Amino acid sequence: MRTFFKAYLLRDLRQFADWSEPSAPAGVALHDDLEVYLCDDYAVVLNPFADRHEVLFASQSEGWTTFCRKQLDFQGAV
């Protein structure tokens, strides 16, 4: 269960050099101004309160966690 998350604009997360994302879920436009949530496990989801999380990006790589900490000032659980 994700217990902590922080909202970001998708454009900010897309600055990560190895960013990749799946096709947009039905009815959702993945535009730069979309608010998404970075969770304590470093996964990026559309809605942290949904029963089924639409994960846009998930990585435990050192590069991703360093980007989150230094560029986004985010401290996750990992």
PDB file with one MODEL, atoms N, CA, C and O in Angstrom:
MODEL        1
ATOM      1  N   MET A   1       0.828  -1.179   0.000  1.00  0.00           N
ATOM      2  CA  MET A   1       0.000   0.000   0.000  1.00  0.00           C
ATOM      3  C   MET A   1       0.873   1.244   0.000  1.00  0.00           C
ATOM      4  O   MET A   1       1.824   1.344   0.776  1.00  0.00           O
ATOM      5  N   ARG A   2       0.559   2.162  -0.846  1.00  0.00           N
ATOM      6  CA  ARG A   2       1.291   3.425  -0.898  1.00  0.00           C
ATOM      7  C   ARG A   2       0.760   4.341   0.193  1.00  0.00           C
ATOM      8  O   ARG A   2      -0.445   4.574   0.291  1.00  0.00           O
ATOM      9  N   THR A   3       1.660   4.851   1.003  1.00  0.00           N
ATOM     10  CA  THR A   3       1.219   5.673   2.124  1.00  0.00           C
ATOM     11  C   THR A   3       1.578   7.143   1.969  1.00  0.00           C
ATOM     12  O   THR A   3       1.036   7.992   2.676  1.00  0.00           O
ATOM     13  N   PHE A   4       2.486   7.451   1.050  1.00  0.00           N
ATOM     14  CA  PHE A   4       2.904   8.824   0.847  1.00  0.00           C
ATOM     15  C   PHE A   4       3.031   9.087  -0.640  1.00  0.00           C
ATOM     16  O   PHE A   4       3.516   8.236  -1.386  1.00  0.00           O
ATOM     17  N   PHE A   5       2.603  10.246  -1.071  1.00  0.00           N
ATOM     18  CA  PHE A   5       2.725  10.629  -2.471  1.00  0.00           C
ATOM     19  C   PHE A   5       2.719  12.145  -2.554  1.00  0.00           C
ATOM     20  O   PHE A   5       2.272  12.842  -1.643  1.00  0.00           O
ATOM     21  N   LYS A   6       3.228  12.629  -3.674  1.00  0.00           N
ATOM     22  CA  LYS A   6       3.306  14.066  -3.897  1.00  0.00           C
ATOM     23  C   LYS A   6       2.943  14.339  -5.349  1.00  0.00           C
ATOM     24  O   LYS A   6       3.368  13.611  -6.245  1.00  0.00           O
ATOM     25  N   ALA A   7       2.160  15.382  -5.584  1.00  0.00           N
ATOM     26  CA  ALA A   7       1.718  15.727  -6.928  1.00  0.00           C
ATOM     27  C   ALA A   7       2.799  16.505  -7.678  1.00  0.00           C
ATOM     28  O   ALA A   7       3.484  17.358  -7.115  1.00  0.00           O
ATOM     29  N   TYR A   8       2.926  16.183  -8.961  1.00  0.00           N
ATOM     30  CA  TYR A   8       3.834  16.886  -9.871  1.00  0.00           C
ATOM     31  C   TYR A   8       3.150  17.019 -11.217  1.00  0.00           C
ATOM     32  O   TYR A   8       2.233  16.263 -11.539  1.00  0.00           O
ATOM     33  N   LEU A   9       3.599  17.977 -11.992  1.00  0.00           N
ATOM     34  CA  LEU A   9       3.152  18.041 -13.374  1.00  0.00           C
ATOM     35  C   LEU A   9       3.959  17.021 -14.172  1.00  0.00           C
ATOM     36  O   LEU A   9       5.154  16.835 -13.942  1.00  0.00           O
ATOM     37  N   LEU A  10       3.293  16.376 -15.097  1.00  0.00           N
ATOM     38  CA  LEU A  10       3.939  15.332 -15.884  1.00  0.00           C
ATOM     39  C   LEU A  10       5.181  15.866 -16.595  1.00  0.00           C
ATOM     40  O   LEU A  10       6.157  15.137 -16.768  1.00  0.00           O
ATOM     41  N   ARG A  11       5.150  17.127 -17.006  1.00  0.00           N
ATOM     42  CA  ARG A  11       6.314  17.699 -17.702  1.00  0.00           C
ATOM     43  C   ARG A  11       7.574  17.652 -16.853  1.00  0.00           C
ATOM     44  O   ARG A  11       8.671  17.479 -17.385  1.00  0.00           O
ATOM     45  N   ASP A  12       7.433  17.805 -15.539  1.00  0.00           N
ATOM     46  CA  ASP A  12       8.596  17.785 -14.652  1.00  0.00           C
ATOM     47  C   ASP A  12       9.218  16.393 -14.575  1.00  0.00           C
ATOM     48  O   ASP A  12      10.441  16.259 -14.523  1.00  0.00           O
ATOM     49  N   LEU A  13       8.392  15.376 -14.566  1.00  0.00           N
ATOM     50  CA  LEU A  13       8.893  14.008 -14.490  1.00  0.00           C
ATOM     51  C   LEU A  13       9.473  13.552 -15.823  1.00  0.00           C
ATOM     52  O   LEU A  13      10.395  12.737 -15.854  1.00  0.00           O
ATOM     53  N   ARG A  14       8.946  14.065 -16.903  1.00  0.00           N
ATOM     54  CA  ARG A  14       9.441  13.716 -18.235  1.00  0.00           C
ATOM     55  C   ARG A  14      10.859  14.241 -18.486  1.00  0.00           C
ATOM     56  O   ARG A  14      11.475  13.877 -19.488  1.00  0.00           O
ATOM     57  N   GLN A  15      11.373  15.065 -17.619  1.00  0.00           N
ATOM     58  CA  GLN A  15      12.738  15.565 -17.752  1.00  0.00           C
ATOM     59  C   GLN A  15      13.770  14.483 -17.422  1.00  0.00           C
ATOM     60  O   GLN A  15      14.940  14.625 -17.777  1.00  0.00           O
ATOM     61  N   PHE A  16      13.362  13.419 -16.758  1.00  0.00           N
ATOM     62  CA  PHE A  16      14.260  12.306 -16.459  1.00  0.00           C
ATOM     63  C   PHE A  16      14.689  11.654 -17.770  1.00  0.00           C
ATOM     64  O   PHE A  16      13.848  11.294 -18.594  1.00  0.00           O
ATOM     65  N   ALA A  17      15.988  11.503 -17.960  1.00  0.00           N
ATOM     66  CA  ALA A  17      16.542  11.025 -19.236  1.00  0.00           C
ATOM     67  C   ALA A  17      15.990   9.673 -19.679  1.00  0.00           C
ATOM     68  O   ALA A  17      15.804   9.454 -20.876  1.00  0.00           O
ATOM     69  N   ASP A  18      15.727   8.766 -18.747  1.00  0.00           N
ATOM     70  CA  ASP A  18      15.236   7.427 -19.094  1.00  0.00           C
ATOM     71  C   ASP A  18      13.731   7.283 -18.921  1.00  0.00           C
ATOM     72  O   ASP A  18      13.232   6.168 -18.771  1.00  0.00           O
ATOM     73  N   TRP A  19      13.003   8.391 -18.938  1.00  0.00           N
ATOM     74  CA  TRP A  19      11.554   8.355 -18.771  1.00  0.00           C
ATOM     75  C   TRP A  19      10.912   7.617 -19.943  1.00  0.00           C
ATOM     76  O   TRP A  19      11.273   7.829 -21.101  1.00  0.00           O
ATOM     77  N   SER A  20       9.978   6.768 -19.631  1.00  0.00           N
ATOM     78  CA  SER A  20       9.136   6.120 -20.640  1.00  0.00           C
ATOM     79  C   SER A  20       7.779   5.912 -19.998  1.00  0.00           C
ATOM     80  O   SER A  20       7.672   5.768 -18.781  1.00  0.00           O
ATOM     81  N   GLU A  21       6.762   5.898 -20.808  1.00  0.00           N
ATOM     82  CA  GLU A  21       5.430   5.706 -20.245  1.00  0.00           C
ATOM     83  C   GLU A  21       4.600   4.854 -21.191  1.00  0.00           C
ATOM     84  O   GLU A  21       4.846   4.830 -22.397  1.00  0.00           O
ATOM     85  N   PRO A  22       3.626   4.162 -20.643  1.00  0.00           N
ATOM     86  CA  PRO A  22       2.770   3.316 -21.473  1.00  0.00           C
ATOM     87  C   PRO A  22       1.812   4.179 -22.295  1.00  0.00           C
ATOM     88  O   PRO A  22       1.776   5.400 -22.144  1.00  0.00           O
ATOM     89  N   SER A  23       1.064   3.551 -23.135  1.00  0.00           N
ATOM     90  CA  SER A  23       0.008   4.263 -23.846  1.00  0.00           C
ATOM     91  C   SER A  23      -0.963   4.834 -22.822  1.00  0.00           C
ATOM     92  O   SER A  23      -1.140   4.275 -21.739  1.00  0.00           O
ATOM     93  N   ALA A  24      -1.575   5.925 -23.165  1.00  0.00           N
ATOM     94  CA  ALA A  24      -2.517   6.577 -22.256  1.00  0.00           C
ATOM     95  C   ALA A  24      -3.709   5.674 -21.983  1.00  0.00           C
ATOM     96  O   ALA A  24      -4.246   5.050 -22.899  1.00  0.00           O
ATOM     97  N   PRO A  25      -4.125   5.605 -20.711  1.00  0.00           N
ATOM     98  CA  PRO A  25      -5.349   4.859 -20.388  1.00  0.00           C
ATOM     99  C   PRO A  25      -6.543   5.489 -21.107  1.00  0.00           C
ATOM    100  O   PRO A  25      -6.512   6.668 -21.457  1.00  0.00           O
ATOM    101  N   ALA A  26      -7.571   4.711 -21.321  1.00  0.00           N
ATOM    102  CA  ALA A  26      -8.765   5.198 -22.021  1.00  0.00           C
ATOM    103  C   ALA A  26      -9.296   6.466 -21.353  1.00  0.00           C
ATOM    104  O   ALA A  26      -9.480   6.519 -20.137  1.00  0.00           O
ATOM    105  N   GLY A  27      -9.533   7.461 -22.160  1.00  0.00           N
ATOM    106  CA  GLY A  27     -10.122   8.699 -21.664  1.00  0.00           C
ATOM    107  C   GLY A  27      -9.155   9.656 -20.993  1.00  0.00           C
ATOM    108  O   GLY A  27      -9.585  10.670 -20.444  1.00  0.00           O
ATOM    109  N   VAL A  28      -7.863   9.367 -21.021  1.00  0.00           N
ATOM    110  CA  VAL A  28      -6.878  10.225 -20.368  1.00  0.00           C
ATOM    111  C   VAL A  28      -5.871  10.715 -21.402  1.00  0.00           C
ATOM    112  O   VAL A  28      -5.287   9.922 -22.140  1.00  0.00           O
ATOM    113  N   ALA A  29      -5.677  12.016 -21.447  1.00  0.00           N
ATOM    114  CA  ALA A  29      -4.657  12.602 -22.320  1.00  0.00           C
ATOM    115  C   ALA A  29      -3.425  12.872 -21.477  1.00  0.00           C
ATOM    116  O   ALA A  29      -3.500  13.586 -20.477  1.00  0.00           O
ATOM    117  N   LEU A  30      -2.303  12.313 -21.866  1.00  0.00           N
ATOM    118  CA  LEU A  30      -1.072  12.484 -21.101  1.00  0.00           C
ATOM    119  C   LEU A  30      -0.337  13.734 -21.576  1.00  0.00           C
ATOM    120  O   LEU A  30       0.708  13.650 -22.223  1.00  0.00           O
ATOM    121  N   HIS A  31      -0.901  14.889 -21.243  1.00  0.00           N
ATOM    122  CA  HIS A  31      -0.305  16.161 -21.635  1.00  0.00           C
ATOM    123  C   HIS A  31       0.634  16.657 -20.528  1.00  0.00           C
ATOM    124  O   HIS A  31       0.541  16.220 -19.381  1.00  0.00           O
ATOM    125  N   ASP A  32       1.519  17.555 -20.882  1.00  0.00           N
ATOM    126  CA  ASP A  32       2.532  18.038 -19.941  1.00  0.00           C
ATOM    127  C   ASP A  32       1.953  18.658 -18.677  1.00  0.00           C
ATOM    128  O   ASP A  32       2.587  18.600 -17.624  1.00  0.00           O
ATOM    129  N   ASP A  33       0.768  19.249 -18.754  1.00  0.00           N
ATOM    130  CA  ASP A  33       0.170  19.901 -17.592  1.00  0.00           C
ATOM    131  C   ASP A  33      -0.672  18.966 -16.719  1.00  0.00           C
ATOM    132  O   ASP A  33      -1.322  19.416 -15.775  1.00  0.00           O
ATOM    133  N   LEU A  34      -0.660  17.684 -17.027  1.00  0.00           N
ATOM    134  CA  LEU A  34      -1.410  16.708 -16.241  1.00  0.00           C
ATOM    135  C   LEU A  34      -0.754  16.529 -14.875  1.00  0.00           C
ATOM    136  O   LEU A  34       0.459  16.342 -14.781  1.00  0.00           O
ATOM    137  N   GLU A  35      -1.554  16.586 -13.833  1.00  0.00           N
ATOM    138  CA  GLU A  35      -1.044  16.353 -12.480  1.00  0.00           C
ATOM    139  C   GLU A  35      -1.024  14.850 -12.225  1.00  0.00           C
ATOM    140  O   GLU A  35      -2.047  14.174 -12.328  1.00  0.00           O
ATOM    141  N   VAL A  36       0.154  14.344 -11.890  1.00  0.00           N
ATOM    142  CA  VAL A  36       0.344  12.929 -11.567  1.00  0.00           C
ATOM    143  C   VAL A  36       0.982  12.845 -10.184  1.00  0.00           C
ATOM    144  O   VAL A  36       1.361  13.864  -9.605  1.00  0.00           O
ATOM    145  N   TYR A  37       1.099  11.636  -9.662  1.00  0.00           N
ATOM    146  CA  TYR A  37       1.554  11.470  -8.285  1.00  0.00           C
ATOM    147  C   TYR A  37       2.755  10.548  -8.205  1.00  0.00           C
ATOM    148  O   TYR A  37       2.740   9.426  -8.711  1.00  0.00           O
ATOM    149  N   LEU A  38       3.786  11.044  -7.561  1.00  0.00           N
ATOM    150  CA  LEU A  38       4.985  10.264  -7.283  1.00  0.00           C
ATOM    151  C   LEU A  38       4.802   9.667  -5.899  1.00  0.00           C
ATOM    152  O   LEU A  38       4.637  10.390  -4.917  1.00  0.00           O
ATOM    153  N   CYS A  39       4.833   8.348  -5.828  1.00  0.00           N
ATOM    154  CA  CYS A  39       4.548   7.641  -4.576  1.00  0.00           C
ATOM    155  C   CYS A  39       5.822   7.281  -3.826  1.00  0.00           C
ATOM    156  O   CYS A  39       6.924   7.365  -4.369  1.00  0.00           O
ATOM    157  N   ASP A  40       5.657   6.881  -2.581  1.00  0.00           N
ATOM    158  CA  ASP A  40       6.796   6.574  -1.711  1.00  0.00           C
ATOM    159  C   ASP A  40       7.679   5.445  -2.236  1.00  0.00           C
ATOM    160  O   ASP A  40       8.827   5.315  -1.812  1.00  0.00           O
ATOM    161  N   ASP A  41       7.163   4.635  -3.145  1.00  0.00           N
ATOM    162  CA  ASP A  41       7.975   3.571  -3.748  1.00  0.00           C
ATOM    163  C   ASP A  41       8.556   4.005  -5.093  1.00  0.00           C
ATOM    164  O   ASP A  41       9.083   3.182  -5.843  1.00  0.00           O
ATOM    165  N   TYR A  42       8.458   5.293  -5.392  1.00  0.00           N
ATOM    166  CA  TYR A  42       8.976   5.920  -6.615  1.00  0.00           C
ATOM    167  C   TYR A  42       8.197   5.554  -7.875  1.00  0.00           C
ATOM    168  O   TYR A  42       8.687   5.770  -8.983  1.00  0.00           O
ATOM    169  N   ALA A  43       7.006   5.009  -7.727  1.00  0.00           N
ATOM    170  CA  ALA A  43       6.134   4.767  -8.867  1.00  0.00           C
ATOM    171  C   ALA A  43       5.342   6.047  -9.136  1.00  0.00           C
ATOM    172  O   ALA A  43       5.017   6.789  -8.209  1.00  0.00           O
ATOM    173  N   VAL A  44       5.039   6.297 -10.402  1.00  0.00           N
ATOM    174  CA  VAL A  44       4.234   7.449 -10.796  1.00  0.00           C
ATOM    175  C   VAL A  44       2.871   6.923 -11.221  1.00  0.00           C
ATOM    176  O   VAL A  44       2.774   6.071 -12.104  1.00  0.00           O
ATOM    177  N   VAL A  45       1.820   7.436 -10.588  1.00  0.00           N
ATOM    178  CA  VAL A  45       0.465   6.976 -10.862  1.00  0.00           C
ATOM    179  C   VAL A  45      -0.446   8.158 -11.183  1.00  0.00           C
ATOM    180  O   VAL A  45      -0.151   9.303 -10.840  1.00  0.00           O
ATOM    181  N   LEU A  46      -1.552   7.854 -11.847  1.00  0.00           N
ATOM    182  CA  LEU A  46      -2.533   8.895 -12.155  1.00  0.00           C
ATOM    183  C   LEU A  46      -3.339   9.294 -10.933  1.00  0.00           C
ATOM    184  O   LEU A  46      -3.603  10.476 -10.714  1.00  0.00           O
ATOM    185  N   ASN A  47      -3.733   8.305 -10.135  1.00  0.00           N
ATOM    186  CA  ASN A  47      -4.578   8.577  -8.974  1.00  0.00           C
ATOM    187  C   ASN A  47      -4.192   7.636  -7.841  1.00  0.00           C
ATOM    188  O   ASN A  47      -4.457   6.436  -7.923  1.00  0.00           O
ATOM    189  N   PRO A  48      -3.573   8.155  -6.786  1.00  0.00           N
ATOM    190  CA  PRO A  48      -3.138   7.277  -5.699  1.00  0.00           C
ATOM    191  C   PRO A  48      -4.284   6.738  -4.858  1.00  0.00           C
ATOM    192  O   PRO A  48      -4.082   5.833  -4.048  1.00  0.00           O
ATOM    193  N   PHE A  49      -5.482   7.278  -5.036  1.00  0.00           N
ATOM    194  CA  PHE A  49      -6.635   6.825  -4.247  1.00  0.00           C
ATOM    195  C   PHE A  49      -7.472   5.773  -4.964  1.00  0.00           C
ATOM    196  O   PHE A  49      -8.367   5.181  -4.360  1.00  0.00           O
ATOM    197  N   ALA A  50      -7.197   5.535  -6.233  1.00  0.00           N
ATOM    198  CA  ALA A  50      -7.986   4.584  -7.016  1.00  0.00           C
ATOM    199  C   ALA A  50      -7.732   3.159  -6.541  1.00  0.00           C
ATOM    200  O   ALA A  50      -6.644   2.838  -6.064  1.00  0.00           O
ATOM    201  N   ASP A  51      -8.748   2.309  -6.676  1.00  0.00           N
ATOM    202  CA  ASP A  51      -8.599   0.893  -6.323  1.00  0.00           C
ATOM    203  C   ASP A  51      -7.553   0.231  -7.209  1.00  0.00           C
ATOM    204  O   ASP A  51      -6.773  -0.604  -6.750  1.00  0.00           O
ATOM    205  N   ARG A  52      -7.544   0.605  -8.463  1.00  0.00           N
ATOM    206  CA  ARG A  52      -6.577   0.057  -9.418  1.00  0.00           C
ATOM    207  C   ARG A  52      -5.720   1.213  -9.911  1.00  0.00           C
ATOM    208  O   ARG A  52      -6.203   2.094 -10.622  1.00  0.00           O
ATOM    209  N   HIS A  53      -4.465   1.205  -9.538  1.00  0.00           N
ATOM    210  CA  HIS A  53      -3.567   2.291  -9.909  1.00  0.00           C
ATOM    211  C   HIS A  53      -3.153   2.175 -11.368  1.00  0.00           C
ATOM    212  O   HIS A  53      -2.755   1.108 -11.836  1.00  0.00           O
ATOM    213  N   GLU A  54      -3.253   3.283 -12.069  1.00  0.00           N
ATOM    214  CA  GLU A  54      -2.737   3.367 -13.435  1.00  0.00           C
ATOM    215  C   GLU A  54      -1.289   3.831 -13.310  1.00  0.00           C
ATOM    216  O   GLU A  54      -1.029   5.027 -13.179  1.00  0.00           O
ATOM    217  N   VAL A  55      -0.354   2.896 -13.351  1.00  0.00           N
ATOM    218  CA  VAL A  55       1.065   3.220 -13.198  1.00  0.00           C
ATOM    219  C   VAL A  55       1.605   3.730 -14.527  1.00  0.00           C
ATOM    220  O   VAL A  55       1.511   3.051 -15.549  1.00  0.00           O
ATOM    221  N   LEU A  56       2.168   4.929 -14.503  1.00  0.00           N
ATOM    222  CA  LEU A  56       2.767   5.513 -15.699  1.00  0.00           C
ATOM    223  C   LEU A  56       4.253   5.209 -15.791  1.00  0.00           C
ATOM    224  O   LEU A  56       4.807   5.102 -16.885  1.00  0.00           O
ATOM    225  N   PHE A  57       4.894   5.071 -14.637  1.00  0.00           N
ATOM    226  CA  PHE A  57       6.332   4.823 -14.628  1.00  0.00           C
ATOM    227  C   PHE A  57       6.682   4.209 -13.279  1.00  0.00           C
ATOM    228  O   PHE A  57       6.163   4.630 -12.245  1.00  0.00           O
ATOM    229  N   ALA A  58       7.551   3.227 -13.293  1.00  0.00           N
ATOM    230  CA  ALA A  58       7.999   2.605 -12.044  1.00  0.00           C
ATOM    231  C   ALA A  58       9.439   2.157 -12.229  1.00  0.00           C
ATOM    232  O   ALA A  58       9.757   1.418 -13.160  1.00  0.00           O
ATOM    233  N   SER A  59      10.293   2.606 -11.345  1.00  0.00           N
ATOM    234  CA  SER A  59      11.695   2.227 -11.416  1.00  0.00           C
ATOM    235  C   SER A  59      12.307   2.334 -10.032  1.00  0.00           C
ATOM    236  O   SER A  59      11.966   3.228  -9.257  1.00  0.00           O
ATOM    237  N   GLN A  60      13.194   1.435  -9.736  1.00  0.00           N
ATOM    238  CA  GLN A  60      13.961   1.486  -8.494  1.00  0.00           C
ATOM    239  C   GLN A  60      15.422   1.804  -8.806  1.00  0.00           C
ATOM    240  O   GLN A  60      16.295   1.633  -7.954  1.00  0.00           O
ATOM    241  N   SER A  61      15.684   2.267 -10.033  1.00  0.00           N
ATOM    242  CA  SER A  61      17.064   2.528 -10.433  1.00  0.00           C
ATOM    243  C   SER A  61      17.652   3.686  -9.630  1.00  0.00           C
ATOM    244  O   SER A  61      16.942   4.582  -9.174  1.00  0.00           O
ATOM    245  N   GLU A  62      18.945   3.636  -9.479  1.00  0.00           N
ATOM    246  CA  GLU A  62      19.632   4.699  -8.749  1.00  0.00           C
ATOM    247  C   GLU A  62      19.462   6.040  -9.474  1.00  0.00           C
ATOM    248  O   GLU A  62      19.337   7.084  -8.834  1.00  0.00           O
ATOM    249  N   GLY A  63      19.459   6.005 -10.796  1.00  0.00           N
ATOM    250  CA  GLY A  63      19.274   7.230 -11.569  1.00  0.00           C
ATOM    251  C   GLY A  63      17.930   7.887 -11.301  1.00  0.00           C
ATOM    252  O   GLY A  63      17.847   9.104 -11.140  1.00  0.00           O
ATOM    253  N   TRP A  64      16.874   7.074 -11.252  1.00  0.00           N
ATOM    254  CA  TRP A  64      15.527   7.608 -11.015  1.00  0.00           C
ATOM    255  C   TRP A  64      15.410   8.162  -9.602  1.00  0.00           C
ATOM    256  O   TRP A  64      14.910   9.272  -9.419  1.00  0.00           O
ATOM    257  N   THR A  65      15.858   7.414  -8.602  1.00  0.00           N
ATOM    258  CA  THR A  65      15.739   7.899  -7.225  1.00  0.00           C
ATOM    259  C   THR A  65      16.591   9.149  -7.003  1.00  0.00           C
ATOM    260  O   THR A  65      16.191  10.045  -6.259  1.00  0.00           O
ATOM    261  N   THR A  66      17.756   9.218  -7.640  1.00  0.00           N
ATOM    262  CA  THR A  66      18.598  10.411  -7.533  1.00  0.00           C
ATOM    263  C   THR A  66      17.907  11.605  -8.188  1.00  0.00           C
ATOM    264  O   THR A  66      17.911  12.703  -7.631  1.00  0.00           O
ATOM    265  N   PHE A  67      17.318  11.402  -9.359  1.00  0.00           N
ATOM    266  CA  PHE A  67      16.565  12.464 -10.030  1.00  0.00           C
ATOM    267  C   PHE A  67      15.445  12.973  -9.132  1.00  0.00           C
ATOM    268  O   PHE A  67      15.264  14.181  -8.980  1.00  0.00           O
ATOM    269  N   CYS A  68      14.697  12.049  -8.538  1.00  0.00           N
ATOM    270  CA  CYS A  68      13.577  12.437  -7.672  1.00  0.00           C
ATOM    271  C   CYS A  68      14.063  13.226  -6.457  1.00  0.00           C
ATOM    272  O   CYS A  68      13.452  14.223  -6.073  1.00  0.00           O
ATOM    273  N   ARG A  69      15.137  12.785  -5.872  1.00  0.00           N
ATOM    274  CA  ARG A  69      15.656  13.460  -4.682  1.00  0.00           C
ATOM    275  C   ARG A  69      16.249  14.821  -5.002  1.00  0.00           C
ATOM    276  O   ARG A  69      15.970  15.802  -4.312  1.00  0.00           O
ATOM    277  N   LYS A  70      17.070  14.885  -6.049  1.00  0.00           N
ATOM    278  CA  LYS A  70      17.794  16.122  -6.343  1.00  0.00           C
ATOM    279  C   LYS A  70      16.992  17.116  -7.176  1.00  0.00           C
ATOM    280  O   LYS A  70      16.989  18.312  -6.883  1.00  0.00           O
ATOM    281  N   GLN A  71      16.319  16.632  -8.202  1.00  0.00           N
ATOM    282  CA  GLN A  71      15.590  17.534  -9.092  1.00  0.00           C
ATOM    283  C   GLN A  71      14.203  17.881  -8.570  1.00  0.00           C
ATOM    284  O   GLN A  71      13.723  18.998  -8.765  1.00  0.00           O
ATOM    285  N   LEU A  72      13.561  16.928  -7.910  1.00  0.00           N
ATOM    286  CA  LEU A  72      12.189  17.129  -7.456  1.00  0.00           C
ATOM    287  C   LEU A  72      12.074  17.340  -5.941  1.00  0.00           C
ATOM    288  O   LEU A  72      10.991  17.620  -5.427  1.00  0.00           O
ATOM    289  N   ASP A  73      13.190  17.205  -5.241  1.00  0.00           N
ATOM    290  CA  ASP A  73      13.210  17.343  -3.786  1.00  0.00           C
ATOM    291  C   ASP A  73      12.200  16.387  -3.135  1.00  0.00           C
ATOM    292  O   ASP A  73      11.436  16.776  -2.252  1.00  0.00           O
ATOM    293  N   PHE A  74      12.217  15.131  -3.595  1.00  0.00           N
ATOM    294  CA  PHE A  74      11.299  14.095  -3.101  1.00  0.00           C
ATOM    295  C   PHE A  74      12.092  13.050  -2.330  1.00  0.00           C
ATOM    296  O   PHE A  74      13.137  12.584  -2.783  1.00  0.00           O
ATOM    297  N   GLN A  75      11.589  12.698  -1.180  1.00  0.00           N
ATOM    298  CA  GLN A  75      12.208  11.656  -0.366  1.00  0.00           C
ATOM    299  C   GLN A  75      11.199  10.525  -0.184  1.00  0.00           C
ATOM    300  O   GLN A  75      10.245  10.656   0.584  1.00  0.00           O
ATOM    301  N   GLY A  76      11.409   9.430  -0.881  1.00  0.00           N
ATOM    302  CA  GLY A  76      10.507   8.283  -0.786  1.00  0.00           C
ATOM    303  C   GLY A  76      10.935   7.326   0.303  1.00  0.00           C
ATOM    304  O   GLY A  76      11.851   7.608   1.076  1.00  0.00           O
ATOM    305  N   ALA A  77      10.268   6.201   0.355  1.00  0.00           N
ATOM    306  CA  ALA A  77      10.531   5.207   1.392  1.00  0.00           C
ATOM    307  C   ALA A  77      11.703   4.321   1.072  1.00  0.00           C
ATOM    308  O   ALA A  77      12.261   3.699   1.976  1.00  0.00           O
ATOM    309  N   VAL A  78      12.099   4.237  -0.187  1.00  0.00           N
ATOM    310  CA  VAL A  78      13.159   3.327  -0.610  1.00  0.00           C
ATOM    311  C   VAL A  78      14.513   3.951  -0.400  1.00  0.00           C
ATOM    312  O   VAL A  78      15.532   3.329  -0.700  1.00  0.00           O
TER     313      VAL A  78
ENDMDL
END
